[in-house]
Amino acid sequence: MDTNILNPNKQTRLTLLEWLSFLSRLIWLLSLVIATSLSGILDIKLAFIYLAWASYAVLLLFLRPMIHGNNAMDWLICIIDIILALVLITLSGGLSSPLWSSLLVGTTIIALMHGTVAGGLLAAGGLLAAGGINLALESSGFWPLLAWSMYIAPILLSAILLGKLLEQILAFLDQPVQPFISSPVQVRHQLQNANSLFHLAAELNASLNYDRVIETSLELSANALAGEYPVDDHLIGAVILFEHDLLIIKADRGLTRADRRITFPARKGLLAKAINSGDPCLVDNPKHDPELQQLVALHACQQALAIPLAIGMETYGVLLIAHPMPGYFSLDRIELMEAVGQQVIVALQNARLYHDLEQEKERIMRIEEEARKKLARDLHDGPTQSIAAIAMRVNFARRLFDRDADNAIAELEKVEDLARKTTREIRHMLFTLRPLILESQGLVAALLQLAEKLDNSGKQHIFIDIPRELAEEMDLKKQGVLFYIAEEAVHNAVKHAEAEHIFVRMRSDGEFYTMEIEDDGVGFNIGAVDRDYHQRGSLGLVNMRERAELLNGLLNIQSREGHGTHIIVTFPITEEAAEDLHKPGLSPPASHQE
């Protein structure tokens, strides 16, 4: 037998790979053009890049017969795709560009030629190159690095999903030629799924707006199920997300106005089953479902599919799709919707992280602005006034010196006392801004120095009862957070509570650390203060609560008028203790009583 005859199946596969590569590039380019147009950033430079890329794809179609089978050329061709993607990202906004999915063009082609691992490696290289270029162009510190890191998960996950899908297509192409030729419907179905996933990745990665991601995910789910046909008008869908332990309909397709106002506790039925199992769940006759029967639009549907939107320990909600046709959700459609759900989860997570990041930036800016205003007020009311008084007294002493030397000397002694007082005020302000002793000697030394400074007035007595070995068990960051909580509480007791005695204590029971700040001052009505807190200029209680959260702990304030104030900060030593501390219905360890 002649073993040198070329395998006809292999030859057919190479030809199909050439066409699949060409079609994949065109589909990706079309998706990117759509994303660019929707984002409103299409200009002459981007149009030129798209034209050059399309011309490159057409040129490769004619050159592929001469270079197919050359692994080095395959990698070079896809690296050029990555370079074009880097130019596109840089020209369209860098780290804020909606076109980061363009890195998947070359990744798709190399995965088509050499598998999922090759696609993942090229995607990782492209991400590193894009991140390096755009981080070098940015100059705003931490935020560009965080923004770039948010693209890593969706791009790599998309590369892996596309690689797996393409491997399935190639495995199918390894079958004998005759079945392949006699089953054009199967090939068309695979290409439809690939096209849907390509389009989904491009659209979802084009936006970090939470509401837009929700709307887009539902629209693209319908398009993925439709394939090459028009979207089915009978398809019913909804994105249902958790809000305050209830499932709320955030976006829908085909529901009535009354349906949109319905909420679900997700305790039984299809929704509860999907959330609890973490897998897609299908039910016939959803009108009989304990919770879905409330939706009038589902009464005409024969099947409903629930895709849980969950990642790790966090559950966002459910993607619900229903149709009036019996048996509509075949195994292929369920698998397709599961892949869609995975993409939606990543997009939702990134959008929520971005939203939380923006809120945190605004909160930090507000805190910094309040700190600047407070520092300006303290400088104006303290050292600035004192220095002005010193200047006036020195001028008076200078004019008095020739007429009455004794009174002039007495006046200079007053100036000296005032200068010393001003020096103490400035040192106290510097201590408040940055207590260097905290970094060099730790929490106990910093609190003792704070007590010494405040004890100088003679009106209050501050007692520190914290074992040094207990404080030294904690890292410096936790000690810093505890110091600022104690400092805020002590200052409140000194300024507002008129307390004579202030106690700062700390202990450990093996699972939790507990710090207590207690005074014998006038106390206050906690409920009344919390109700009016938004009208107050101070943010002391808010600062203490937020700093307790940094320790993954709880802040408990006990006070009533005429009976002093007792502040208890409890935070965990281990991760298991942290879970116990934050379980509903559980309270922190009891406070220490003297």
Secondary structure, 3 states (H helix, E strand, C coil): CCCCCCCHHHHHHHHHHHHHHHHHHHHHHHHHHHHHHHHCCCCHHHHHHHHHHHHHHHHHHHHHHHHCCCHHHHHHHHHHHHHHHHHHHHHCCHHHCCCHHHHHHHHHHHHHHHCHHHHHHHHHHHHHHHHHHHHHHCCCCHHHHHHHHHHHHHHHHHHHHHHHHHHHHHHHHCCCHHHHHHCHHHHHHHHHHHHHHHHHHHHHCCCCCHHHHHHHHHHHHHHHHHCCCCCCCCCEEEEEEEECCEEEEEEEECCCCCHHHCEECCCCHHHHHHHHHCCCEEEECHHHCCCHHHCHHHHHCCEEEEEEEEECCEEEEEEEEEECCCCCCCHHHHHHHHHHHHHHHHHHHHHHHHHHHHHHHHHHHHHHHHHHHHHHHHHHHHHHHHHHHHHHHHHHHHHHCCCCHHHHHHHHHHHHHHHHHHHHHHHHHHHHHCCHHHHHHCHHHHHHHHHHHHHCCCCCEEEEECCHHHHHCCCHHHHHHHHHHHHHHHHHHHHCCCCCEEEEEEEECCCEEEEEEEECCCCCCHHHHHHCHHHCCCCHHHHHHHHHHHCCCEEEEEECCCCCEEEEEEEECCHHHHHHHCCCCCCCCCCCCC
